[in-house]
Structure formats: C-alpha cells, structure tokens
C-alpha cells in the first residue's frame, strides 16, 4: 500500500471554469485543510478526489489499495439532528478501516465536546485527511498543511494555519506591490508606443524602431505578474440610531418547557440589557435551539414570561437553512420577505453580501451552504434589528465571512444572544457565557479548551 496522491492538470467547469491546471502531490500521512471562499469550488474538488464527480481535464491518482472514506456536507436523515448525523458518520469513518478521509465541513453542527473529540480524532489518524473546515481553532490545532483554492487553482502551503495566515498576507501585499510597479511601467511603455506611432507613420525610417517598441511592450505584458484578485469582504453594518444602554432587551422569568414528559427548560431566569452580548453553551440536544425559538416567538413556553423591550425589534438567524429560506424563491424574492426593497435597491443590497448579478436572479436552491448562510445574514440585517438572536451563524460560512461577522458583532450596539461552538467567535465577541445544563442556566467564565 502506497499512502500517496497525485493530482495532475485537473480542470473542471460549470458554464465557466471553476478549476484549472491543478497539480498537487501528497506522500505519506498528512492533515490537510482545503480552504477558500464560498463558491470557489472546494466541495466540487473534494468530490473529484473522492471519485464522486469527474474532472473535465487531468486526473487524480491515489496509491494502490487505499481505502478512501468520504463525508459529504449535508447528510440526509430526518430522524436525527444535524449534529447527531455528523457524529455517527464521523465515528464510522475514523473507527473504520480507512487510509484516506475526505471530509466536507465535518465540524458544522457539532457541539463543543464533539468538536474537541473530532479534533483529537484528526490528530491521532495515521493516514491522509483532507478536510474543508472554517473553524479557526481546529485549523490551528489539528492541521499541518493548507491547500488554498483561489483563482481557479490550488496552492499548497506545507505548514499549519497560523503560519499560513502570516505568509499569505505577506504574499498578497508583495504581489500587489509588484503588480502596481509593473503596471506603472506598462502604462509608460503603452504611452510611448502610442506617441511614437504617428512619427513612424510619417517616416518609414522609424518603422523598425516602432516595431521594436511594440515587441518590447508585448513581452512586458506577457511576463507581468497577474493582477491580484480584489480582496472582497462582506459589508456588514447597521444603523440602529441611538440605543439606550441599561434598557431591558430581553427578560425571562420562571420559564418552563417540556416535550411529552421530557423537561427541557426548568425555571429559567435571564435579563439581557441593550448593548449586552451573551452566549449559550451546552451539548446538542440540551434545549438551546428550543430556548432560541421561544425567544423569537416561534415556539410557546409552558409556563413563565418572555418579554422583549418596548419598541425593540428582533433579528433571528436559524441554524437550519430549510427552516429559514424558501428554496424555490429567487434571492430578491427571499430578501423582499424581510423588507420591502425596490428591485434595484435589492440588487445593490445583495451585492454588498458578495452575490453576483447572475446569482441574485437565480433560485435559492442553487446556492451553496455558505451562500445560503450569507443570504440569511442579509435578510435579518436588512430589518436593522435592535436584538440579534443567532443560532450557530458560522456554520457553512467561509473564513473571510466569519472574520467579517466577528468584527461586525464586536461593534454592534444592540443586544446579542448567541449560540455558537466557534471558540474564537465566542471568546472575541461576548461579555457573558451561560451554560444550559439539565434544563437550567448558569453563568460560567469561559468555554472549555481541552
């Protein structure tokens, strides 16, 4: 058995090129993260590696007799939650007899305990792991190699995520500086050619010199560094006007909720003021999403009081896209359900969330998981809510959007109630963390790291 992978000249297109001329080599055990923007082709590339989809050009060659396991992004099982489905499938793969594991966002929907469990599985696995993940803590702790999918190619960085971030930022700045320098010279050469054209036309003796100038210009253009891609970032901002601090945003008193004889929430009390940012921490199945649904009025409590501050509006981000989005609607139609945008205003607004003109007019069902997450963000932020209730908002979001969301939440002046197992997001954004355990809330100081 040869633990190896060879990707040669791989290309794939859907109407327009998605991957072009991808060449990669793996020899021996490796823990590789495949990262890139939403819609850049990460899932497609992983499917090609897994043999679930064919390439248009080039090929993939694995070592002889390798047993390859694949985890797709969305698992279908109506009887289990997203987290339960992922846990079962991850266990099957890591405890099975596989040499290679190809994992598409395996840590989405996992609670903190199972994120740590998954992280350790990856560390201890002695084969090849190629994983799509946007969890910065996992990327720092569990990965020793980065594949960046950008500009239809895959660049190989032979080290972990922390070093990658520093190296990549330096590369981007150096490339931008080099291109700007070369572009100035290109403009100067083009201007010289244009100014000499008239002289050469009027004097045949200058024709040879003119042709030489043209050849020099053409050679310069051929050898120039390609223009760097524009560093696009999602535009998250709200105009809330003046929010009075210490005004009650959410108040819960004596809250109870049961399903059949199963007591989910028991005598909960909570007071959140405008400007406060809190997070709920608990294992999957403990009642966090039930509590969130009660807060936003989608579920009725059995007993107790839930009060939203006078005159305040609530924006809710649901964990499951199927609950929040109409798959048959266009992006504009879906956005207009949140706010009565005129057509052109809706186009301009969605472009701030990095949707193209073509995507804006297509049905929601054709979007990737990350693009659907961005659409949800666009929908609830359009209402300029005074209170944000976010249930696992970073699931499916690419790293750039996670960072943009984090920065936005840090500066957001309203009240924030967050359910997230993204350790970096919680650490960098919230003021208080409440553990929901055995149906009761208790304030804790920080999330577990080990």
N, C-alpha and C positions, 0 to 999 in steps of 0.2 A: 504494500500500500504506500503510495506517494502522496503525502499531505501537501498538495500544491494546486495552484490555479493560474491559468494563463488566459488573459483577455487580449485579443488581437484585432485591431482595426474595427472595433464594434461600432455599428451605426444603427439608429432607429428613428423613424419619422412618423408623425401623425399629422397629415396635411403639411406640416413644416418640420424641419429637422429638430429632433429632441436630443439625440446623442450622435456624435460624430467622431470617428477615429480614436476610440477609447482603447488604450493599451495599458494593461496592469499585470503585475506578477506577484504571486504570493508563494513563498517557500517555507513550509513548516507552520507551527502553531502561530496564530495571530488573533488579536482582539481589535477589530476594525470598526470604526463608526463611519457610516455613509451620511454626510450632511449636505445641506443645500437648501435653497429657498423652496417654499411650497410651489408645486407645479413644475419644478425643474427636471423631474424625471427619475427621482430616487426609487419610487416603488416599481416603476417600469424596469429600471436597471436590475433591481433585485429579482424581479420575476424572470428576467432573461437569464440571470445567473442560476436561478432555480430550475430552469427548463420549463417554466410555465408560460413563457412567451418567447417568440422567435425574434432574432435580430434581422435587420434588413441587409446589413453588411457585416463582415467579420465573423468572429466566433468566440466561443467560450470552451476551454478545455480544462477539465478537472483531472487530478491524479487518478490513477487506476484504482477501482474497487472502493472508492469513497462513498460512504452513506451520507446523503445530504438531507437535512431536515429544514422545512420552510414554515414560517409563521406569517400568515397574511395579516394585513392591517385590521380588517373588520371580520370578526368571527360571527357566524350565524348560529344562534341557539336561543330561542325565545324563552326558554325556561331558566336561563341563567343571566346574571348581570354581566356588564362589560368586564368588570374585574374578575369575576368567577370564571368566565370563559378564558381569559388570558392566563390565569393561574393554572388551570387544568392543562391547557395546551403547552405552556412553558414547562411544566413538570414532565409531560410526555416527551418533550424534545430533549431536555437536559438529562433526564434519567433513562432515556432510550440509548440505543447503541449507535449514535450518530458521530461522524467525524467532522462534519461541517454543519453549522446552523446559520440560516439566513432569516433574520428577524426584522419584521416591519413594524416599528413602533410598539414593541412588546411591553413597554412600561406605562403606556397610556392606561388609565382606569385602575392602576394598582395603587393600593393604599401604602402608607409609608413603610410598614413592616414588610410588605411584599416587595416594595422597591429595593429595600436592603437585602432581602432574600435573593432577588433576581441579580443584584449587583454581585453578590458573593458567588452565585452560580457561574456567572460570566468569568470572574477572576479564576475560578477553580477548573474551568473547562480546558482540556488539553488539546483541543483541535482548532479549527478556524471558525471564528464567529464574525459575521458581518451584520451589523445592526444599524437600523435607522432609529435614531433617538434624538429628542430635543431637550432632554433633562440634563442641565449643565453639571449637576453634582455627579450623576452617573458617568457622564463623559469624562470628567476629571478623575474619577476614582477607578473606573473599570476598563478603560480603553488605552491601548498603546500605539494606535495608528489611526490616522484620519484620511478618509477619501472625501474630497470636496467636489461636488458636482456643480459646475459653474460654466457658463458659456458653451454648453453642449459637450463639454469634456469632463473628465475626472482627473483631478490632480492628487497625487499620493504624497502624504506627509508622514514620515516614519517615526512619529512620536505622538505623545498624548495631547489632550485638548488644550490644556493651559499653555503649553509651549506653542501649539498651533495658533492660538489667538494672537500671541505676540508676533510670531513670524509672519502670519497672514496680513496683519495690519501694516507691518513694515514693508512687505511686498507690494501691497496696494498703494501705499504712499510713494514708494520708489518708482513703480510703474507709471503712476500719474505724473510724477515729475519728469520722467524720461519722455513720456508721450508729449507733454506740453512743450518740452525743449525741442523735440524733433518736429512737432507741428509748427513751431515758430520758423524753423529752418525751411520746412516745406512751403509755407506761405511766402517766405522770402524768395525761394527758388521759382515758385509759380509766378510771382510778380515780375521777376527778372525775365523769365521766358516770355511772358505776355508783352512786356515793354520792348523786348528785342525782336518780337515777331514783325512789327511794322518796318523796322530797319532792314531785316532780312528780305522782306517782300520787295523793298525798294532797291536793294543792292544784292545782286546774285552772288557777289564775292563773300557775303556774310552768311550764305545758306548753310555751309558746312559747320560754321561756329554755332549757328542756331540749332542745327540737328544735334550737335554735341550737348548743348544746354538741355534740350528736351530729353535726351537719353539719361543725362545725369539726374534730372528731375524724376523720371520714371524709375530709375534704380533706387533713388532715395525713398520713394513711396513704397516700392516693393519691400524694402528692408526695414521700414519703420515698425516700431512696436505697435501692436494693435491697440486701438483706443480702449481704455479700461471701461467696463460696464458702469453705468451710472449707479452710485450707491443709493438704491431706493430704500426708503424706510416708510413704514406706515404712519399716517398722520393722525394721531390720536389727540384730540383736545375737546374741551367742553367749556361753554360759557354759562356758569351757574349763577352769575350775578353775585350778590353778597350773601354768604351762608353764615348765619349767626351761630357761633360756637356755643356749646353747652345747651343748645336746644335739643330736645329729645328727637332722635331719628327713628329708633325702634324701641319699643318696650314690650317685654314678655313677662307675664305673671301667672304662676300656677298652671303651666301648660302640660297637658297630658294627651298622649296619642297611643292608641293600640290598634292592632290588626288581628281580628279574632281574639284570642286570649294572650297574644304576644304583646307585652308592654314595650313600646318603642321609646317614648319620651315620658319622663316621670317628673312632675312638679318642677318644670324648668322656670327659672327667673333670669332675665337678662335686660340690661339697659344700655343702649348704644346711643351716644350723642353725635350730633353733626360734627364732622371732622375726625371722628374716631375710626380706626381701621383695625378690625379684628379678624381672626381666622378660627375655624373649627377644625380640630384634629381628631380623627377616630378611624378605626378599621372600616373597610367596606361592610355594609350591612348593619351598621350601628345606628342608623337613623339620621345621618347628616342631610341627605337629599330630602328626606321626609320633612325635616325641620325647615329647610330652604323653601320647599313647596308651600308649607304653611305660612311662612313669612310673606311670600308674594301672592297669597290668596288662591293658589291652585289646589290646595288641599285644606280641609276643615279639621280643626283640632277637636278632641272630645270634650275637653274642659280647658278653662283658662282664658286669658286675654292676650291678644296680639294687637298692638296699636302702632300705627305709623304716624310720625309727627305731622301736625297740621300743615296742610299746603305743600307737603313734600311728595315727590314722585319717585317711583322705584324702577330701576332697570335690572332685568333678570337675564342671566346667561345660563342656559340649561346645559347639563353635561352631555345629553344625547341629542344629536342633530335632528333625529327623526321626530323628537318632541317639539322642536323649535322652528323647523323650516318645512315649507311646502315644496317637495321635490319637483313638482310639475310647474311651479311658478318660475318666471324669469327673475333675475336678480333685482331688476327695477320694481317689478310687481311685489316681490317679497319686502323690499325696503319700504314701499309705499304703505304697507300694512302697519308700519310703526309711525310714519309721519307722512303727511300729505305733500310730498315733494312734487313739483312740476318735473316733467320728463328730463329736461336739460339740467335742472338742478340735481336730480337724482344721478345722472351720468357723472357730473362733476364731483359729487359727494363720494360715489363709489370708487372713482379713480384715486381719491386720497387713500383708499384702502388697497391700492395696487391692483385693482381689477382693470383689465384692458377693455377697449371699446367692444371687442368681439365677445368677451366673457359676460359683460353686463347684459347683453341681449339674449344669452342662452338660458336654458333651464337649470335650476339649482342642482338637479341630479347629476349633471356633467362635471360638477366641481369636485376637486379632491377634498379629503377630510380637512386639511389645513385651510383651504379656500372657504369651505363652509364655516369654519371657525371664525375666519375674518369677516364673513358676511354677518354672522351673529353679532360680532363686535360692532359692526357698522349699524346694525338695526337698533340695538338698545342704546348706543351712544347718540343716535340721531334724536332721541327724545330728551337729551340733556338731563338725565336723572340726578336727583339730589342724593339718592341712596343706591349703591351698586351691590347687588346680590349675585355673586359669581360662583358657580359650581364647576370646579375643575376647568378654568378658562384656558389653560395652556395645552390641554390635550390637542394634538394634531398641529399646533402652531409651530412654524419653523423658528430657528434660534433668533433671527433678527426681529421677528414679530414678538417673541417672548420678551426680549430685552426692551422693545418699544412699549409693550404693555406694562412692564415693570416700572419704567420711567414715568409713564402716564399716571399709574396708581400712586407713585410716590408724591406726585404734585397735585393729585386730585383733592379738592377741598371738601367734598361731601363725605358721607359715611360709607364705609366699605365693610361688607360681610363676605368673607372669602372661605370657600372650601378648596383646598389645593394640597397636593402631596409634592409639589415642586418646592424643595427645601430652600433653594436660593430665593425664590419669589417671596415666600413667607418671611424669611429672615430679613429681606431688604425692604419690605413694604409695611407689615402690620405692626401695631402697637401692643396688642394683646392676643394670646392664643388660649382658646378654651378647648379642653378635652371632653369629648362626649363619650361617656363610658357607662355601661349598664343603665342607659336611659337618662343619665344625669350630666349636667355641665359642671366643669371645674376648671378654673384658670390655672394654666401651667406657664413656666418661664420660657421654654424653648422646645423645638422638635428634637426627637432623638436622632443622633448621627450614626450610631453603630447598631 
